[in-house]
């Protein structure tokens, strides 16, 4: 026994020594590589040498760093010095649901599956960095990039980002979390100076990035276009050094958004590592090229600063096995398994907004003919608009799915409305002024199809030319005269259902008042049509919940109620502070059209017996919350339980309620389950500006369980010492 213990101890000591040697070896290997580089080689690793490539050092075995756009899937290959497609025949990828769809599932396991699949596709395309996820808080319903962002809530945002980053990076692909930070509009995005107080940024806009770095261990971060408190975010010492590196311990590299760099010395000293660009193809003219070499030569920038930037890049390359002896993951592209992930996300993301008189689900056995109406019935969204798209072999439209799923059902198709844009003097294909006038001939054709059918389904909404990067929408109204179309179709056929396909809130008041059945889908990927049709006909019970608030009118939304969107010409002030989204609506007692967290089902759920494991907690404790949830209907389904906290009589400004926990549970018809969720007491903290840290206010808190921020089913109180 003594010999066995001695041998075990010696083995442990050798193991520890080996581990320490390996760790030191890794560090010394990077240091050794850097010591062998010329200044020119080091600097040229810090800027693009192509649209999505920055330089390596071939003689030292360091490959070029290859990136790809990624929020919706791996972008098609483009030419090195041009935005034109490269013309490959092996760069077809899966079109994954956009951020709005992913977040409306409220399903963290699905988020992980989604990001793993996306990472596998990036590796199959031999990419080192995927420019995803896009996680900026949705501040206004008009934001042009809302469709690819997650939510209006900082808690839900940070819970979604961690499995996304972890799943993606499990495939030897660095997640580039964007756009850091406080980048919440497209209008004047390249110049606007955002002014927001410290508590606001800490509680609302930074938590998702902090979680990505500290919990997700994100390897890279993309700096945003805008300025914050005067300094561009590619040269913002406070954001890139003080917070990101010093406070959060970020070890990877900061990559600029394309064309977002404005200086050499300031960007070098204040935290940027890699400059990427758009239009300037003479790379020697970039801020981080010959100008940076000159800045080192003349003493403006120390060469040790350059060494640290190269070290940040090599740290990531080592983590993803782009350098070193371990092989990189191989990956797979556009597989049936990935298409299944896209379907699963789309199916769980569809939100049932209205279902009066049990208009849904449709009963295929009772339908001999169906009118399929609307441009969105046949439109493909994978590669539209300005910004990142996906080249895909598979994008099932709702029309495709209906024909495939129900071949014996007669389909009477009518376009109903078409894209109509007003002329302008801008030479571009995106962000065009929308025409709202209905096309009378197309409406007449749709009415005829509706009259000739047992049921009519109008596929309405927007598209990725209406919602697009670099342009915010001008209002909430649906484009192309769709309200008039839907009213006419409903008058022609009382059995009319509407499906909205869009990425951001629209004014649906007239449509909601017109029809009994209303579904909301998103830009939902390669198998969006299959998912929508399965929900329409009850093969899938809808379980999506809105990750944003739909206002009754634009002026009800906080950034617009305070007249602080989009600001300009130079500055935007976040006047609403911490009251973003539902926090504003609830605190100001403004009735939303559809509240945050809202979504109906083909069944009903009953909540009961809400309780906490204790009545009093210390600051370091975890609150264990239990409640019973019962499927009281006749259809299997999934319910998203939401937990909101409030602090009556607080000494500081607070929202009326804040999301602090959620869980998704599957329940068979008639089944009841005991659900337990945990809330760390530290989640109740507010940012104390004077103390420059987080503080949990002692006293009594209320905790409510509910099916949305406005549908609260139970309440319990507890105290914090």
C-alpha positions in Angstrom: 0.0 0.0 0.0 2.8 2.4 1.0 4.6 1.8 -2.4 1.3 2.3 -4.2 0.7 5.7 -2.5 4.3 6.7 -3.2 3.9 5.9 -6.8 0.6 7.7 -7.0 2.2 10.8 -5.4 5.2 10.7 -7.7 2.8 10.4 -10.7 0.8 13.4 -9.5 4.0 15.5 -9.0 5.1 14.6 -12.5 1.7 15.4 -13.9 1.7 18.8 -12.2 5.2 19.5 -13.4 4.2 18.4 -16.9 1.2 20.6 -16.9 3.2 23.6 -15.7 5.9 22.9 -18.3 3.2 22.7 -21.0 1.7 26.0 -19.8 5.1 27.7 -19.7 5.9 26.1 -23.0 2.8 27.6 -24.6 3.7 31.1 -23.3 7.4 30.7 -24.3 6.4 29.4 -27.7 4.4 32.6 -28.4 7.1 34.8 -27.0 9.7 32.9 -29.1 7.6 33.4 -32.2 7.3 37.1 -31.5 11.0 37.4 -30.9 11.7 36.0 -34.3 9.5 38.5 -36.1 10.5 41.8 -37.7 8.6 44.9 -36.8 7.1 44.8 -40.3 5.9 41.3 -39.9 4.3 42.0 -36.6 2.5 45.2 -37.7 1.2 43.5 -40.9 -0.6 40.9 -38.6 -2.6 43.9 -37.2 -4.5 44.9 -40.4 -6.4 43.3 -43.2 -4.8 42.0 -46.3 -8.1 41.2 -47.9 -11.8 41.8 -47.1 -11.9 39.0 -44.5 -8.2 38.1 -44.0 -5.3 39.5 -42.0 -1.7 38.4 -42.4 0.2 35.6 -40.8 3.9 34.9 -41.0 4.4 32.0 -43.3 8.0 31.4 -42.5 7.2 30.9 -38.9 4.2 28.6 -39.6 1.6 31.3 -38.7 -1.3 31.2 -41.1 -3.3 34.1 -42.3 -6.2 34.8 -40.0 -9.4 34.1 -41.9 -12.8 35.5 -40.8 -16.3 35.2 -42.1 -19.6 37.0 -41.5 -21.8 34.9 -39.4 -25.0 36.1 -37.7 -27.2 34.1 -40.1 -24.7 31.4 -41.1 -21.3 31.4 -42.8 -21.2 34.0 -45.6 -20.4 33.0 -49.1 -16.8 33.3 -50.3 -16.0 36.7 -51.8 -13.0 37.9 -53.8 -10.1 38.9 -51.7 -10.1 42.6 -52.7 -13.7 42.9 -53.8 -17.2 42.4 -52.3 -18.1 40.4 -55.5 -18.8 36.7 -55.0 -15.8 34.4 -55.6 -18.0 32.1 -57.6 -17.2 28.9 -55.7 -19.5 25.9 -55.9 -18.6 24.5 -52.5 -19.5 27.5 -50.2 -23.2 26.7 -49.8 -24.1 26.9 -46.2 -27.1 26.5 -43.9 -29.2 29.6 -43.5 -29.8 29.7 -39.7 -32.6 31.6 -38.1 -31.8 35.2 -37.3 -31.3 36.4 -33.8 -34.9 37.4 -33.2 -36.0 33.8 -34.0 -33.3 32.2 -31.9 -34.0 34.4 -28.8 -37.8 33.9 -29.1 -37.3 30.2 -28.3 -36.0 31.1 -24.8 -34.3 27.6 -25.1 -30.6 27.6 -24.1 -30.1 24.0 -25.2 -31.3 25.0 -28.7 -28.9 28.0 -28.6 -26.0 25.7 -28.0 -27.0 23.2 -30.7 -27.4 26.2 -33.1 -24.0 27.6 -32.4 -22.3 24.2 -32.5 -23.8 23.6 -36.0 -22.7 27.1 -37.1 -19.2 26.5 -35.8 -19.0 23.2 -37.6 -19.8 25.0 -40.9 -17.3 27.7 -40.2 -14.6 25.1 -39.7 -15.6 23.2 -42.9 -14.9 26.5 -44.7 -11.6 26.7 -42.9 -12.5 29.9 -41.0 -10.7 30.9 -37.8 -13.1 33.7 -36.8 -16.9 33.9 -37.1 -18.3 37.4 -36.8 -21.1 36.4 -34.4 -23.1 36.7 -32.4 -24.5 40.2 -32.8 -25.8 41.1 -29.3 -26.5 44.8 -29.1 -29.6 45.6 -26.9 -32.7 46.4 -28.9 -33.3 50.0 -27.8 -35.8 51.1 -30.5 -38.2 49.0 -32.6 -36.9 50.8 -35.7 -33.3 49.6 -35.4 -32.2 48.3 -38.8 -30.2 45.4 -37.4 -32.8 44.4 -34.8 -33.5 41.2 -36.8 -30.1 39.8 -36.1 -29.9 41.0 -32.4 -31.3 39.1 -29.4 -33.6 41.1 -27.1 -34.4 44.3 -25.3 -33.6 42.7 -21.9 -30.0 42.5 -20.5 -30.7 39.4 -18.4 -32.1 37.3 -21.3 -29.3 38.7 -23.6 -26.5 37.5 -21.3 -28.1 34.0 -20.8 -28.4 33.5 -24.5 -24.8 34.7 -25.3 -22.9 32.2 -23.1 -24.0 28.9 -24.8 -23.8 30.6 -28.2 -20.1 31.5 -27.6 -19.2 28.2 -26.0 -20.9 26.1 -28.7 -19.2 28.0 -31.5 -15.8 27.9 -30.0 -16.0 24.2 -29.3 -15.3 23.8 -33.0 -11.9 25.6 -33.0 -13.6 28.8 -34.3 -13.2 32.1 -32.4 -16.5 33.9 -31.7 -16.2 37.6 -32.5 -18.9 39.1 -30.3 -20.2 42.3 -31.7 -20.6 45.3 -31.7 -18.8 46.5 -28.6 -20.5 48.5 -27.3 -23.6 50.7 -26.9 -24.2 50.5 -30.6 -28.0 50.6 -30.9 -28.8 52.4 -34.1 -27.8 52.5 -37.7 -28.6 56.2 -38.3 -25.3 58.1 -38.1 -23.6 54.9 -36.8 -20.2 55.9 -38.1 -20.1 59.2 -36.3 -22.8 59.5 -33.5 -21.5 60.1 -30.0 -23.5 58.1 -27.5 -24.0 59.7 -24.1 -25.2 57.4 -21.4 -24.7 57.4 -17.7 -22.6 54.8 -15.9 -25.4 52.9 -14.3 -27.3 52.7 -17.6 -24.4 51.2 -19.5 -23.4 48.8 -16.7 -27.0 47.5 -16.1 -28.3 47.5 -19.7 -25.7 47.6 -22.4 -22.6 45.8 -21.0 -23.9 42.7 -19.3 -24.1 40.6 -22.5 -20.5 41.4 -23.4 -19.3 40.8 -19.8 -21.0 37.4 -19.8 -19.6 36.6 -23.2 -16.1 37.3 -21.9 -16.2 36.1 -18.3 -18.5 33.1 -18.7 -18.4 32.3 -22.4 -14.6 32.9 -22.6 -15.1 34.7 -26.0 -11.8 34.8 -27.9 -12.5 38.0 -29.8 -14.6 41.1 -29.7 -15.5 43.6 -32.5 -15.4 47.3 -31.7 -18.4 49.3 -32.9 -18.6 52.2 -35.4 -19.9 54.8 -33.0 -18.3 57.0 -30.5 -18.9 56.8 -26.8 -18.4 59.8 -24.6 -16.4 61.5 -27.3 -14.0 58.7 -28.3 -14.6 56.2 -31.2 -15.0 52.7 -29.9 -11.9 51.5 -31.8 -9.8 53.9 -29.8 -11.8 54.1 -26.5 -9.4 53.6 -23.6 -12.2 53.3 -21.1 -14.2 50.6 -23.0 -11.3 48.6 -24.5 -8.7 48.8 -21.7 -10.3 49.8 -18.4 -13.4 47.6 -18.7 -12.8 44.9 -21.2 -9.2 44.0 -20.3 -8.6 45.3 -16.8 -12.0 44.6 -15.2 -13.2 41.6 -17.2 -9.8 40.0 -17.8 -10.2 39.6 -21.6 -7.2 37.9 -23.2 -8.2 37.7 -26.8 -8.0 40.3 -29.6 -10.2 43.3 -30.5 -11.0 43.5 -34.1 -12.5 46.7 -35.6 -15.7 46.8 -37.5 -15.0 47.3 -41.2 -13.9 50.8 -41.8 -14.3 51.8 -38.1 -10.7 53.0 -37.4 -9.9 56.7 -37.4 -6.4 56.9 -36.0 -3.0 55.2 -35.7 -1.6 56.3 -32.3 -4.8 56.5 -30.4 -6.2 53.1 -31.7 -2.8 51.5 -31.0 -2.6 52.8 -27.4 -6.2 52.5 -26.5 -7.0 48.9 -27.1 -7.5 47.9 -30.8 -5.6 44.9 -32.1 -6.7 44.3 -35.7 -7.9 46.9 -38.2 -10.4 45.7 -40.8 -11.7 47.8 -43.7 -13.9 48.1 -46.7 -13.0 50.4 -49.5 -9.2 51.1 -49.2 -7.5 48.2 -51.0 -4.0 49.7 -50.8 -3.4 48.1 -47.4 -0.2 50.0 -46.9 -2.4 53.2 -46.5 -4.3 51.8 -43.5 -3.9 53.2 -40.0 -2.4 50.0 -38.7 0.0 49.5 -41.6 2.9 51.8 -42.7 1.6 54.6 -40.4 1.9 52.3 -37.4 5.4 51.2 -38.4 6.4 54.9 -38.6 4.8 55.6 -35.2 7.0 52.9 -33.6 10.1 54.2 -35.4 9.5 57.7 -34.2 8.7 56.7 -30.6 5.0 57.6 -30.6 4.1 53.9 -30.0 6.3 51.5 -28.1 7.2 48.2 -29.9 6.1 46.4 -26.7 2.5 47.6 -27.5 2.8 45.9 -30.9 4.2 42.8 -29.3 1.2 42.6 -27.0 -1.3 42.9 -29.9 0.5 40.1 -31.7 0.4 38.0 -28.5 -3.3 38.6 -28.2 -3.8 37.2 -31.7 -1.4 34.3 -31.2 -3.2 33.4 -27.9 -6.4 33.0 -29.9 -4.8 31.1 -32.7 -3.3 28.7 -30.2 -6.7 28.3 -28.5 -8.3 27.3 -31.8 -5.3 25.2 -32.7 -4.5 27.3 -35.8 -0.9 27.1 -34.5 0.7 24.4 -32.4 0.8 20.6 -32.8 -2.9 19.7 -32.2 -5.1 19.3 -35.3 -8.0 21.7 -35.9 -11.6 20.4 -36.0 -12.6 19.5 -39.6 -16.3 20.6 -39.5 -19.2 19.7 -41.8 -21.2 21.9 -44.1 -24.9 22.1 -44.9 -25.7 18.7 -43.5 -29.2 17.2 -42.7 -28.3 17.5 -39.0 -27.7 21.2 -39.4 -30.9 21.7 -41.4 -32.7 19.9 -38.5 -31.2 22.4 -36.0 -32.5 25.2 -38.2 -35.9 23.6 -38.3 -36.0 23.0 -34.5 -35.1 26.6 -33.8 -37.7 28.0 -36.3 -40.4 25.7 -35.0 -39.9 26.8 -31.4 -39.6 30.5 -32.3 -43.0 31.0 -34.0 -45.2 33.2 -31.8 -49.0 32.8 -31.7 -50.2 36.4 -31.3 -54.0 35.8 -31.6 -56.2 32.8 -31.8 -59.9 33.8 -31.3 -62.6 31.3 -31.9 -59.9 28.6 -32.2 -59.1 29.7 -35.7 -55.8 27.7 -35.4 -54.6 25.1 -36.0 -56.0 24.5 -39.4 -57.5 21.0 -39.9 -56.1 19.5 -43.1 -58.9 16.9 -43.3 -61.5 19.7 -43.7 -59.6 21.8 -46.3 -59.8 21.0 -50.0 -58.4 24.3 -51.2 -56.3 27.0 -49.7 -55.5 30.5 -50.9 -51.8 31.3 -50.3 -51.4 35.0 -50.6 -48.5 37.4 -50.2 -44.9 38.1 -51.5 -43.6 36.4 -48.3 -45.2 33.1 -49.2 -42.5 32.6 -51.9 -39.8 35.1 -50.9 -36.3 33.9 -49.9 -34.5 35.9 -47.3 -31.1 34.3 -47.1 -29.1 36.7 -49.2 -30.9 40.0 -49.3 -30.3 43.5 -48.1 -27.0 45.2 -47.1 -24.7 43.2 -44.9 -24.2 39.6 -44.2 -26.2 37.0 -46.0 -25.9 33.3 -46.7 -25.6 31.4 -50.0 -27.7 28.3 -49.4 -29.0 25.4 -51.4 -31.9 25.0 -49.1 -34.5 27.6 -48.2 -38.0 26.2 -47.9 -40.6 28.9 -48.3 -44.1 28.6 -46.9 -45.5 28.0 -50.4 -42.9 25.2 -50.9 -43.8 23.6 -47.6 -47.6 23.7 -48.2 -47.3 22.1 -51.6 -44.9 19.4 -50.3 -46.8 18.6 -47.1 -50.3 18.6 -48.5 -50.1 17.5 -52.2 -53.8 16.7 -52.4 -54.8 20.2 -51.3 -55.5 22.7 -54.1 -53.3 25.8 -53.6 -54.6 29.0 -55.2 -51.6 31.4 -55.1 -51.8 35.2 -55.5 -49.0 37.7 -55.0 -51.3 40.2 -53.2 -48.6 42.8 -52.8 -45.1 43.3 -54.1 -42.1 45.4 -53.2 -42.7 49.0 -54.2 -40.1 51.6 -53.3 -40.0 55.3 -54.0 -37.4 56.9 -56.1 -34.4 58.5 -54.4 -31.1 59.9 -55.5 -29.0 57.2 -53.7 -27.2 54.7 -55.8 -27.9 51.6 -53.7 -30.3 48.6 -53.5 -31.0 48.8 -49.8 -32.6 51.3 -47.4 -35.0 52.5 -50.2 -38.0 54.6 -49.2 -41.0 52.3 -48.8 -44.3 52.8 -50.7 -47.3 52.1 -48.6 -50.0 52.3 -51.4 -51.7 48.9 -52.2 -51.6 47.5 -55.7 -55.3 47.4 -56.7 -54.8 44.7 -59.4 -52.9 42.4 -57.0 -55.5 42.9 -54.3 -58.2 42.0 -56.7 -56.4 38.8 -57.7 -55.9 37.9 -54.0 -59.6 38.4 -53.3 -60.5 36.1 -56.2 -58.2 33.4 -54.9 -59.7 33.8 -51.4 -63.2 33.5 -52.7 -62.3 30.3 -54.5 -60.8 28.6 -51.4 -61.9 27.1 -48.2 -59.4 29.1 -46.2 -57.0 31.9 -46.9 -53.5 32.4 -45.4 -51.8 35.8 -46.0 -48.0 35.8 -45.6 -47.3 39.4 -44.9 -44.5 41.4 -43.1 -41.3 42.8 -44.3 -38.0 41.6 -45.8 -34.3 42.2 -45.5 -34.4 45.2 -47.8 -36.9 46.9 -45.5 -34.9 45.8 -42.4 -31.3 46.2 -43.2 -27.9 47.1 -41.9 -26.9 50.8 -42.2 -30.5 52.1 -42.2 -33.1 52.4 -39.5 -36.7 52.2 -40.4 -38.8 55.4 -40.5 -41.9 54.0 -38.8 -43.8 50.9 -37.6 -46.2 50.7 -40.4 -46.2 47.5 -42.6 -45.0 48.3 -46.1 -46.6 47.9 -49.5 -50.3 48.4 -48.5 -50.6 45.2 -46.7 -53.3 46.3 -44.3 -55.7 47.1 -47.2 -54.8 43.7 -48.8 -55.6 41.8 -45.6 -58.9 43.6 -45.0 -60.0 42.8 -48.5 -59.0 39.1 -48.2 -60.8 38.8 -44.9 -64.0 40.3 -46.4 -63.8 37.8 -49.2 -63.2 34.8 -47.0 -64.0 34.9 -43.2 -61.6 32.0 -42.7 -58.5 34.2 -43.1 -55.2 33.6 -41.2 -52.3 36.0 -41.3 -48.6 35.0 -40.9 -46.1 37.9 -40.4 -42.5 37.3 -41.4 -40.3 40.0 -40.1 -37.4 40.7 -37.7 -38.6 43.6 -35.6 -41.8 45.1 -34.3 -44.4 46.5 -36.6 -47.8 48.1 -36.1 -50.2 45.1 -36.3 -53.2 46.9 -34.7 -55.3 46.9 -37.9 -54.5 43.3 -38.7 -55.1 42.1 -35.2 -58.5 43.8 -35.3 -59.3 42.2 -38.6 -58.5 38.5 -38.3 -59.0 35.8 -35.7 -55.7 33.9 -36.3 -52.3 35.7 -36.3 -48.8 34.2 -36.2 -45.5 35.9 -36.0 -42.4 34.3 -37.6 -39.0 35.7 -38.3 -36.3 35.6 -40.9 -36.2 32.0 -39.9 -33.6 30.1 -41.9 -33.4 27.3 -44.4 -36.5 25.5 -43.1 -38.7 28.4 -42.1 -41.5 27.3 -44.4 -41.6 23.8 -42.9 -41.8 25.2 -39.4 -44.6 27.7 -40.3 -46.7 25.1 -42.0 -46.3 22.6 -39.2 -47.5 25.3 -36.7 -50.4 26.3 -38.9 -51.7 22.7 -39.1 -50.9 21.8 -35.5 -48.0 19.4 -36.1 -46.2 21.8 -33.8 -47.7 23.6 -30.9 -46.3 27.1 -30.9 -44.1 27.9 -27.9 -42.2 31.1 -28.9 -42.4 34.2 -26.7 -41.6 37.7 -27.8 -38.1 38.9 -26.9 -39.2 42.5 -27.4 -42.2 44.7 -26.6 -44.6 45.7 -29.4 -45.8 49.3 -28.7 -49.3 50.5 -29.6 -47.6 53.5 -31.2 -44.0 54.5 -31.7 -44.2 57.4 -29.3 -44.9 54.9 -26.4 -41.4 53.3 -26.8 -38.8 54.8 -24.4 -36.3 56.1 -26.8 -39.1 57.8 -28.8 -41.1 59.0 -25.8 -38.0 60.8 -24.6 -37.3 62.1 -28.1 -33.8 60.6 -28.0 -33.7 58.4 -31.1 -31.8 58.7 -33.3 -30.4 61.9 -32.0 -27.9 63.8 -34.0 -26.3 65.4 -35.8 -23.4 64.7 -33.5 -24.8 63.3 -30.2 -27.5 60.9 -29.0 -28.4 61.0 -25.3 -30.0 57.9 -23.8 -32.6 59.9 -21.8 -34.6 56.8 -20.8 -31.6 55.4 -18.8 -32.2 52.0 -17.4 -35.9 51.9 -18.5 -35.5 50.2 -21.8 -38.2 48.0 -23.3 -40.8 46.5 -21.0 -39.1 48.2 -18.0 -40.3 51.5 -19.4 -43.8 50.4 -20.3 -44.3 48.8 -16.9 -42.8 51.6 -14.9 -44.6 54.3 -16.8 -47.9 52.4 -16.8 -48.1 52.4 -20.6 -50.1 49.5 -22.1 -48.1 47.7 -24.9 -49.8 46.1 -27.8 -48.0 42.8 -27.2 -45.9 42.7 -24.1 -42.4 41.3 -23.7 -42.5 37.6 -23.1 -45.9 37.2 -24.7 -47.0 34.2 -26.8 -50.1 32.0 -26.9 -50.4 28.2 -27.3 -52.9 25.7 -28.7 -53.3 24.6 -25.1 -53.4 26.5 -21.7 -51.2 26.4 -18.7 -52.0 26.8 -15.1 -49.4 28.0 -12.5 -49.7 27.3 -8.8 -47.7 26.9 -5.5 -45.0 29.5 -6.1 -42.5 29.4 -3.3 -38.9 30.1 -2.4 -36.8 27.7 -0.4 -36.2 30.4 2.3 -37.8 33.6 3.4 -34.5 35.5 4.0 -31.2 35.4 2.1 -27.7 36.8 2.3 -25.9 38.5 -0.5 -24.0 35.4 -1.6 -27.0 33.0 -1.5 -28.9 31.4 -4.3 -32.7 31.7 -4.3 -34.4 28.4 -5.2 -37.8 29.1 -6.7 -40.4 26.3 -7.1 -43.8 26.3 -8.7 -46.2 23.8 -10.3 -47.1 24.2 -14.0 -49.9 22.2 -15.5 -50.9 21.7 -19.1 -54.7 22.2 -18.7 -55.6 21.5 -22.3 -55.8 18.6 -24.7 -52.6 19.3 -26.7 -48.9 18.6 -25.7 -46.9 21.8 -25.5 -44.0 23.7 -24.1 -44.3 26.6 -21.7 -41.8 29.3 -20.9 -42.0 30.3 -17.2 -40.7 33.8 -16.5 -39.6 35.1 -13.1 -39.7 38.8 -12.4 -38.5 40.6 -9.3 -39.4 44.0 -7.9 -38.3 46.1 -4.9 -41.2 48.0 -3.3 -40.1 51.2 -1.6 -36.6 51.1 -3.1 -34.3 54.0 -2.2 -32.9 54.0 -5.8 -34.6 54.2 -9.1 -35.7 50.8 -10.3 -38.0 49.4 -13.0 -41.3 48.1 -11.8 -40.2 44.6 -12.6 -37.1 42.9 -14.0 -36.6 39.5 -15.6 -34.3 37.4 -13.3 -35.1 33.8 -14.3 -36.8 31.7 -16.9 -37.2 28.1 -18.0 -38.8 26.1 -20.7 -40.7 23.0 -19.8 -42.4 20.4 -22.0 -45.8 19.1 -20.8 -48.0 16.5 -22.2 -51.8 17.2 -22.2 -53.0 17.1 -18.6 -49.5 16.8 -17.2 -48.3 18.8 -14.2 -44.7 19.3 -13.3 -42.8 20.8 -10.4 -40.4 23.4 -11.8 -37.4 24.6 -9.9 -35.4 27.7 -11.0 -32.4 29.4 -9.3 -31.7 33.1 -9.0 -28.4 34.1 -7.4 -29.0 37.0 -5.0 -26.3 38.9 -6.8 -28.7 39.2 -9.8 -30.7 41.6 -7.7 -27.8 44.1 -7.6 -27.8 47.5 -9.0 -24.7 49.4 -10.2 -23.6 51.9 -7.4 -22.0 54.7 -9.3 -20.4 56.3 -6.2 -18.9 53.0 -5.0 -18.0 52.0 -8.6 -19.4 48.5 -8.1 -22.4 46.4 -7.7 -24.6 46.5 -4.6 -27.5 44.5 -3.4 -30.0 46.7 -1.6 -31.3 45.0 1.6 -34.9 44.7 2.3 -38.0 43.0 1.0 -38.4 41.9 -2.6 -41.4 40.6 -4.5 -41.0 37.7 -7.0 -43.6 37.0 -9.6 -44.0 34.1 -12.0 -45.8 34.6 -15.2 -46.3 33.9 -18.9 -45.2 37.4 -19.9 -44.2 40.6 -18.3 -47.9 41.5 -18.1 -49.4 38.1 -17.4 -48.3 37.4 -13.8 -49.7 34.2 -12.2 -48.3 34.2 -8.7 -46.3 36.3 -6.3 -44.1 35.6 -3.2 -42.0 37.9 -1.1 -38.6 37.4 0.5 -36.0 39.5 2.2 -32.3 40.1 1.7 -30.1 40.9 4.7 
